Amino acid sequence: MKQQRGITLTSFLMVLAVVGFFLFIGMKLFPMYQEYWSVSKAVKSVAADSTVSATPESIRNSLDKRFEVNYVDSLRGRDVKVERSTGGVLIIAEYEVRKPLIYNLDIVARFRVEEAKQAAGAQ
């Protein structure tokens, strides 16, 4: 007699449950990282933009505009640190995102983007 091979219905359901769980986690994490990539891109573009002066107010205003266009909800320009450094300023965006997972469990992610902006005339 020929022996049957393959996966049983119970094993298939267990594999499906595990795959479904990881897809669920991925659906919760992906928007958080997509927002982080938007924040990183905005900070880098402000640091590279020569039309934005190296004052904290102009940097924050420019970041606010870029955040609004890129649908960034977890961070505002006023939350970004602008510190003086050698030859310019250092733009530091450090924030935390908390999203509900299941019932009373949350996913918490911390992000940090740091970029230097040269002052006008500095090389």
N, CA, C and O of each residue as an XYZ file, in Angstrom:
492
protein
N       0.823     -1.174      0.000
C       0.000      0.000      0.000
C       0.878      1.254      0.000
O       1.922      1.307      0.651
N       0.426      2.250     -0.744
C       1.175      3.505     -0.858
C       0.879      4.406      0.345
O      -0.278      4.579      0.726
N       1.929      4.976      0.938
C       1.773      5.832      2.099
C       1.505      7.267      1.644
O       2.165      7.755      0.727
N       0.554      7.939      2.268
C       0.229      9.322      1.899
C       1.232     10.278      2.503
O       1.766     10.050      3.589
N       1.476     11.357      1.775
C       2.398     12.392      2.260
C       1.695     13.733      2.165
O       0.785     13.913      1.357
N       2.115     14.657      2.982
C       1.536     15.998      2.939
C       1.238     16.515      4.332
O       1.536     15.867      5.335
N       0.656     17.672      4.369
C       0.376     18.328      5.635
C      -1.073     18.043      6.033
O      -1.955     18.001      5.176
N      -1.313     17.852      7.299
C      -2.672     17.592      7.774
C      -3.408     18.920      7.929
O      -2.784     19.981      7.920
N      -4.702     18.866      8.069
C      -5.508     20.069      8.235
C      -5.119     20.811      9.513
O      -5.052     22.040      9.517
N      -4.866     20.090     10.576
C      -4.466     20.709     11.836
C      -3.124     21.420     11.691
O      -2.964     22.544     12.167
N      -2.176     20.785     11.050
C      -0.863     21.409     10.831
C      -0.993     22.631      9.937
O      -0.339     23.647     10.169
N      -1.835     22.536      8.916
C      -2.048     23.668      8.027
C      -2.643     24.857      8.785
O      -2.225     25.994      8.571
N      -3.600     24.610      9.653
C      -4.204     25.686     10.446
C      -3.195     26.315     11.402
O      -3.219     27.526     11.618
N      -2.310     25.504     11.975
C      -1.278     26.049     12.866
C      -0.312     26.933     12.085
O       0.039     28.020     12.545
N       0.118     26.487     10.924
C       1.012     27.291     10.078
C       0.316     28.583      9.665
O       0.926     29.652      9.677
N      -0.959     28.484      9.299
C      -1.735     29.658      8.916
C      -1.850     30.651     10.072
O      -1.765     31.860      9.856
N      -2.043     30.155     11.295
C      -2.142     31.024     12.469
C      -0.812     31.744     12.730
O      -0.811     32.936     13.037
N       0.304     31.047     12.614
C       1.613     31.660     12.834
C       1.898     32.717     11.775
O       2.350     33.816     12.097
N       1.636     32.392     10.525
C       1.849     33.352      9.436
C       0.931     34.563      9.620
O       1.358     35.701      9.424
N      -0.325     34.321      9.996
C      -1.270     35.410     10.232
C      -0.820     36.322     11.364
O      -0.968     37.541     11.272
N      -0.271     35.744     12.434
C       0.221     36.543     13.553
C       1.354     37.458     13.111
O       1.367     38.640     13.455
N       2.303     36.923     12.353
C       3.422     37.750     11.907
C       2.985     38.806     10.894
O       3.552     39.899     10.866
N       2.006     38.506     10.077
C       1.458     39.524      9.174
C       0.762     40.632      9.959
O       0.869     41.808      9.612
N       0.053     40.251     11.013
C      -0.610     41.236     11.873
C       0.406     42.169     12.522
O       0.208     43.384     12.544
N       1.483     41.613     13.045
C       2.543     42.428     13.652
C       3.172     43.335     12.600
O       3.430     44.510     12.865
N       3.418     42.799     11.418
C       3.994     43.597     10.337
C       3.094     44.746      9.926
O       3.583     45.829      9.604
N       1.777     44.525      9.933
C       0.849     45.597      9.577
C       0.840     46.696     10.633
O       0.528     47.845     10.322
N       1.171     46.369     11.852
C       1.259     47.382     12.911
C       2.593     48.127     12.857
O       2.644     49.325     13.136
N       3.676     47.424     12.498
C       5.001     48.037     12.498
C       5.288     48.870     11.250
O       5.953     49.902     11.337
N       4.799     48.438     10.100
C       5.153     49.110      8.850
C       4.802     50.595      8.831
O       5.645     51.390      8.416
N       3.599     51.023      9.258
C       3.312     52.466      9.255
C       4.246     53.276     10.159
O       4.571     54.424      9.854
N       4.674     52.673     11.269
C       5.590     53.377     12.168
C       6.928     53.624     11.481
O       7.483     54.719     11.573
N       7.442     52.617     10.798
C       8.718     52.765     10.100
C       8.584     53.631      8.849
O       9.524     54.334      8.477
N       7.440     53.583      8.210
C       7.220     54.451      7.051
C       7.246     55.918      7.482
O       7.795     56.767      6.780
N       6.656     56.209      8.633
C       6.690     57.565      9.161
C       8.119     57.965      9.544
O       8.530     59.103      9.318
N       8.872     57.028     10.124
C      10.269     57.300     10.465
C      11.079     57.643      9.208
O      11.896     58.564      9.225
N      10.848     56.897      8.119
C      11.572     57.180      6.875
C      11.202     58.568      6.343
O      12.049     59.257      5.775
N       9.949     58.980      6.522
C       9.528     60.317      6.102
C      10.194     61.394      6.955
O      10.618     62.428      6.438
N      10.285     61.149      8.257
C      10.960     62.101      9.153
C      12.430     62.209      8.777
O      12.971     63.310      8.685
N      13.068     61.083      8.564
C      14.485     61.067      8.199
C      14.721     61.821      6.893
O      15.665     62.603      6.786
N      13.873     61.590      5.915
C      13.996     62.258      4.622
C      13.792     63.772      4.771
O      14.505     64.557      4.147
N      12.816     64.184      5.599
C      12.549     65.605      5.809
C      13.727     66.294      6.503
O      14.126     67.390      6.109
N      14.277     65.657      7.527
C      15.411     66.256      8.249
C      16.623     66.372      7.328
O      17.310     67.393      7.338
N      16.887     65.347      6.542
C      18.023     65.399      5.618
C      17.826     66.459      4.544
O      18.780     67.135      4.158
N      16.603     66.612      4.061
C      16.374     67.622      3.023
C      16.477     69.034      3.579
O      16.954     69.931      2.883
N      16.043     69.254      4.813
C      16.203     70.584      5.436
C      17.679     70.870      5.669
O      18.131     71.997      5.463
N      18.432     69.868      6.093
C      19.866     70.067      6.332
C      20.606     70.381      5.033
O      21.584     71.128      5.040
N      20.152     69.825      3.942
C      20.825     70.039      2.658
C      20.306     71.272      1.916
O      20.960     71.745      0.986
N      19.157     71.793      2.304
C      18.530     72.918      1.602
C      19.241     74.224      1.941
O      19.257     74.649      3.096
N      19.824     74.852      0.935
C      20.565     76.095      1.154
C      19.639     77.304      1.310
O      20.083     78.357      1.768
N      18.363     77.174      0.939
C      17.430     78.303      1.092
C      16.909     78.428      2.517
O      16.341     79.460      2.876
N      17.093     77.392      3.335
C      16.665     77.437      4.733
C      17.840     77.918      5.570
O      18.915     77.318      5.561
N      17.616     79.028      6.303
C      18.709     79.542      7.130
C      18.925     78.620      8.336
O      18.081     77.777      8.641
N      20.050     78.789      9.010
C      20.429     77.900     10.114
C      19.855     78.348     11.451
O      20.388     77.988     12.501
N      18.780     79.126     11.431
C      18.144     79.525     12.688
C      17.133     78.462     13.105
O      16.513     77.830     12.249
N      16.962     78.262     14.397
C      16.014     77.241     14.855
C      14.586     77.459     14.342
O      13.899     76.499     13.993
N      14.139     78.725     14.296
C      12.769     79.000     13.850
C      12.565     78.609     12.393
O      11.559     77.987     12.053
N      13.503     78.965     11.537
C      13.331     78.647     10.115
C      13.456     77.143      9.867
O      12.766     76.602      9.003
N      14.318     76.471     10.605
C      14.447     75.017     10.468
C      13.158     74.334     10.907
O      12.672     73.428     10.230
N      12.604     74.763     12.033
C      11.373     74.150     12.537
C      10.183     74.421     11.609
O       9.359     73.536     11.380
N      10.096     75.640     11.077
C       9.016     75.955     10.144
C       9.124     75.113      8.874
O       8.121     74.603      8.375
N      10.323     74.971      8.362
C      10.533     74.165      7.165
C      10.212     72.690      7.434
O       9.629     72.014      6.586
N      10.593     72.199      8.606
C      10.264     70.813      8.972
C       8.758     70.617      9.102
O       8.227     69.598      8.661
N       8.063     71.587      9.705
C       6.609     71.485      9.832
C       5.942     71.330      8.471
O       5.035     70.514      8.305
N       6.395     72.114      7.499
C       5.823     72.023      6.150
C       6.078     70.651      5.542
O       5.179     70.056      4.947
N       7.288     70.154      5.689
C       7.619     68.839      5.128
C       6.881     67.714      5.856
O       6.463     66.740      5.229
N       6.723     67.841      7.161
C       5.984     66.838      7.927
C       4.516     66.800      7.485
O       3.920     65.729      7.370
N       3.950     67.970      7.242
C       2.553     68.012      6.823
C       2.356     67.364      5.461
O       1.384     66.636      5.258
N       3.254     67.614      4.536
C       3.162     67.026      3.195
C       3.324     65.511      3.251
O       2.674     64.791      2.492
N       4.186     65.019      4.143
C       4.477     63.578      4.233
C       3.616     62.845      5.259
O       3.893     61.687      5.573
N       2.578     63.497      5.787
C       1.644     62.874      6.732
C       2.333     62.345      7.984
O       2.044     61.238      8.439
N       3.232     63.127      8.530
C       3.894     62.758      9.789
C       3.033     63.288     10.930
O       2.850     64.499     11.055
N       2.502     62.393     11.766
C       1.622     62.782     12.861
C       2.280     62.709     14.230
O       1.784     63.321     15.176
N       3.370     61.989     14.363
C       3.987     61.748     15.666
C       4.969     62.832     16.086
O       5.456     62.818     17.216
N       5.261     63.755     15.208
C       6.317     64.724     15.484
C       5.945     66.058     14.863
O       5.353     66.100     13.784
N       6.289     67.143     15.535
C       6.100     68.494     15.033
C       7.445     69.208     15.059
O       8.381     68.762     15.722
N       7.530     70.295     14.350
C       8.772     71.061     14.305
C       9.214     71.550     15.664
O      10.410     71.614     15.949
N       8.251     71.897     16.510
C       8.606     72.392     17.856
C       9.237     71.309     18.724
O       9.898     71.618     19.716
N       9.037     70.035     18.357
C       9.608     68.924     19.127
C      11.042     68.599     18.716
O      11.716     67.814     19.384
N      11.505     69.189     17.634
C      12.842     68.898     17.105
C      13.860     69.795     17.807
O      13.645     70.999     17.944
N      14.960     69.205     18.247
C      16.033     69.977     18.884
C      16.955     70.531     17.801
O      17.317     69.831     16.855
N      17.322     71.786     17.959
C      18.291     72.420     17.058
C      19.401     72.959     17.948
O      19.199     73.914     18.698
N      20.583     72.336     17.859
C      21.709     72.715     18.715
C      22.840     73.266     17.871
O      23.077     72.825     16.747
N      23.526     74.230     18.434
C      24.698     74.777     17.743
C      25.824     73.758     17.742
O      26.049     73.043     18.719
N      26.522     73.713     16.620
C      27.688     72.851     16.528
C      28.764     73.603     15.761
O      28.547     74.733     15.323
N      29.898     72.990     15.603
C      30.997     73.626     14.890
C      30.607     73.844     13.432
O      30.359     72.888     12.697
N      30.555     75.109     13.022
C      30.268     75.438     11.631
C      28.806     75.376     11.243
O      28.498     75.428     10.053
N      27.891     75.266     12.193
C      26.483     75.218     11.843
C      25.625     74.758     13.002
O      25.888     75.082     14.160
N      24.600     74.003     12.674
C      23.691     73.500     13.694
C      23.492     72.004     13.512
O      23.733     71.455     12.437
N      23.052     71.360     14.574
C      22.750     69.942     14.567
C      21.237     69.797     14.766
O      20.689     70.273     15.761
N      20.576     69.145     13.827
C      19.134     68.929     13.901
C      18.912     67.515     14.451
O      19.364     66.529     13.869
N      18.207     67.440     15.585
C      17.974     66.153     16.238
C      16.465     65.945     16.394
O      15.790     66.702     17.092
N      15.957     64.916     15.739
C      14.553     64.535     15.871
C      14.519     63.210     16.618
O      14.862     62.164     16.068
N      14.105     63.269     17.868
C      14.040     62.070     18.703
C      12.617     61.954     19.234
O      12.113     62.867     19.887
N      11.975     60.824     18.951
C      10.589     60.668     19.358
C      10.248     59.199     19.564
O      11.008     58.298     19.211
N       9.069     58.996     20.152
C       8.595     57.656     20.473
C       7.180     57.497     19.923
O       6.365     58.416     20.009
N       6.897     56.333     19.362
C       5.574     56.035     18.827
C       5.010     54.840     19.581
O       5.682     53.823     19.753
N       3.775     54.976     20.025
C       3.104     53.894     20.756
C       1.808     53.575     20.017
O       0.963     54.448     19.820
N       1.663     52.314     19.611
C       0.466     51.865     18.896
C      -0.132     50.676     19.634
O       0.604     49.810     20.106
N      -1.463     50.621     19.741
C      -2.089     49.464     20.390
C      -1.908     48.207     19.550
O      -1.979     48.254     18.322
N      -1.676     47.093     20.217
C      -1.498     45.819     19.522
C      -2.727     44.939     19.749
O      -3.540     44.754     18.843
N      -2.856     44.403     20.950
C      -4.000     43.562     21.301
C      -4.413     43.921     22.724
O      -3.590     43.872     23.638
N      -5.654     44.273     22.916
C      -6.209     44.604     24.224
C      -5.345     45.621     24.938
O      -5.297     46.776     24.515
N      -4.658     45.238     26.008
C      -3.850     46.186     26.763
C      -2.367     46.123     26.410
O      -1.537     46.670     27.136
N      -2.029     45.472     25.318
C      -0.634     45.404     24.871
C      -0.387     46.452     23.794
O      -1.183     46.613     22.869
N       0.729     47.161     23.932
C       1.115     48.188     22.968
C       2.468     47.850     22.357
O       3.281     47.134     22.942
N       2.679     48.387     21.167
C       4.001     48.349     20.536
C       4.600     49.739     20.716
O       3.968     50.739     20.377
N       5.805     49.801     21.243
C       6.482     51.078     21.442
C       7.776     51.058     20.644
O       8.569     50.121     20.741
N       7.978     52.110     19.850
C       9.206     52.222     19.056
C       9.817     53.592     19.303
O       9.108     54.598     19.335
N      11.129     53.629     19.477
C      11.869     54.884     19.652
C      12.689     55.125     18.407
O      13.347     54.224     17.886
N      12.637     56.363     17.937
C      13.362     56.726     16.731
C      14.222     57.961     17.000
O      13.876     58.810     17.822
N      15.335     58.042     16.297
C      16.236     59.193     16.411
C      16.863     59.456     15.047
O      17.431     58.562     14.420
N      16.744     60.695     14.610
C      17.373     61.140     13.369
C      18.229     62.340     13.729
O      17.777     63.259     14.412
N      19.456     62.321     13.270
C      20.399     63.395     13.590
C      21.117     63.795     12.303
O      21.672     62.952     11.599
N      21.098     65.092     12.010
C      21.721     65.580     10.783
C      22.340     66.957     11.049
O      21.755     67.776     11.758
N      23.511     67.206     10.486
C      24.197     68.485     10.645
C      23.872     69.394      9.463
O      23.847     68.956      8.312
N      23.622     70.672      9.770
C      23.382     71.679      8.727
C      24.477     72.722      8.849
O      24.697     73.307      9.909
N      25.153     72.937      7.736
C      26.216     73.919      7.718
C      25.636     75.334      7.698
O      24.641     75.592      7.021
N      26.250     76.229      8.428
C      25.828     77.630      8.421
C      26.204     78.258      7.081
O      27.114     77.787      6.399
N      25.501     79.315      6.714
C      25.778     79.986      5.448
C      27.216     80.494      5.456
O      27.634     81.183      6.386
N      27.952     80.156      4.435
C      29.349     80.580      4.323
C      30.341     79.616      4.938
O      31.541     79.741      4.696
N      29.880     78.661      5.721
C      30.776     77.678      6.338
C      31.049     76.563      5.349
O      30.152     76.165      4.605
N      32.247     76.060      5.326
C      32.615     74.985      4.400
C      32.940     73.739      5.157
O      33.274     72.720      4.553
